[in-house]
Amino acid sequence: MNRYLIPLIILFAFIAFATPAHAQSKVLMEAPPAAGGFSAARLARLDSGMNAWVQQKWVNGSAVLIVDIPGMLTT
């Protein structure tokens, strides 16, 4: 019983305090890749590559998260 109690308390604390109560939800809207500063051709290449992995049964499925952090990749 104690084995599961501590992780459960930690999980509850993380969920309760990770997002402030006053935070508003933001609705994501569909936009062209150029609006976010991304190349449509490179995103299409990534999509076809991930689909190829699924078709060849190297993975059961895939999801990609692309994050743009200003100044991270530019020098």
Buried (B, 14 or more C-beta within 10 A) or exposed (E): EEEEEEEEEEEEEEEEEEEEEEEEEEEEEEEEBEEEEBEEEEBEEBEEEBEEEEEEEEEEEEEEEEEEEEEEEEE
